[in-house]
Amino acid sequence: MTGESERGQGRPASGIVLIDKPRGPSSHQVAAWVGDLLSMPVGHSGTLDPMVSGVLVVMLGRAVRLAPILLQSDKEYIALMRLHESVRQEELELLFREFTGRIYQRPPKKSAVKRSLRIRNIHSLEMLEMEGRMVLMKIGCDAGTYIRSLCHHLGLALGTGAQLLELRRTRSGHFTERDLHTLQDLRLAVERSAEGDTARLRSLLLPASVATEDLPRITIRDTAVDAICHGAGLAVQGVTDCSGFTRGDYVSLLTQRGELVCVGEALVSSERLKAMKSGLAAAPRIVIMERGTYPRFWKRAARK
């Protein structure tokens, strides 16, 4: 895990681990097991019901602070829906097109959130296979979309009724099921790490910077890092490179080695930034790197 501060037996101070959540336990239970294995604070980016499997992004240590970013990531699911009566495939495919886009949903009664009406965006709704009244489909959607409710509403629109039978999350943000590891994989890696072989554990634990790859970036000088860790704004003189963004966007502030220092708010656009000689480029909002990781190149203001 190059470039991340570490603490004992190859374990990072912060990072990400991608777990293939099994059916049965809740997301909170799975995250708690990961925390117990690694002896670290943990959080996860999006709840999966106990009987749902798939991509669970578990944040470790200081990376837990990235939850507001990761919780907003788009999701993708494979769902098995059962219709209560038979319909023609062409009729269902036409309905899928009508349900693509903005839809209204109210969280189910068993949901832990307030049951207020909300708008969610269905980016894609694709039929993979249909056999009798069983329909296998792939859904790309906003975070917070209830697939069980979507199946129920499809059944109401058809006039037949429908219910969700099985569900698997195949993508969360840019993390896909191809990158997943089981809890057993993680346990074995931790055991080997305790015996001195840290290679496997290092390969499972990703740096916190992977969680912000979808954000615009600003690369900063080493001399600016520690000041930002203490809450200072990023001055233009501390910028070495940047991608495109507009004022008010969230941006990832990275060292020249690619380490995530913080997620900041852009105070100017990237085009304006390139033309500036002085002033502030970004303000830190979610600081990930620990103070003292880089040398201090700043001085405290003298007390009056």
Sequence and secondary structure as in RCSB ss.txt:
>XXXX:A:sequence
MTGESERGQGRPASGIVLIDKPRGPSSHQVAAWVGDLLSMPVGHSGTLDPMVSGVLVVMLGRAVRLAPILLQSDK
EYIALMRLHESVRQEELELLFREFTGRIYQRPPKKSAVKRSLRIRNIHSLEMLEMEGRMVLMKIGCDAGTYIRSL
CHHLGLALGTGAQLLELRRTRSGHFTERDLHTLQDLRLAVERSAEGDTARLRSLLLPASVATEDLPRITIRDTAV
DAICHGAGLAVQGVTDCSGFTRGDYVSLLTQRGELVCVGEALVSSERLKAMKSGLAAAPRIVIMERGTYPRFWKR
AARK
>XXXX:A:secstr
 TTS B STT BSEEEEEEEE SSS HHHHHHHHHHHHTS EEESS   TT EEEEEEEEEGGGGGHHHHTTS E
EEEEEEEESS   HHHHHHHHHHHSEEEEE   TT SS    EEEEEEEEEEEEEETTEEEEEEEE TT  HHHH
HHHHHHHHTS EEEEEEEEEEETTEEGGG B HHHHHHHHHHHHTT  HHHHHHSB GGGGGTTS EEEE HHHH
HHHHTT  EEGGGEEEE    TT EEEEE TTS EEEEEEESS HHHHHH SSSEEEEEEEE S TTSS      
    
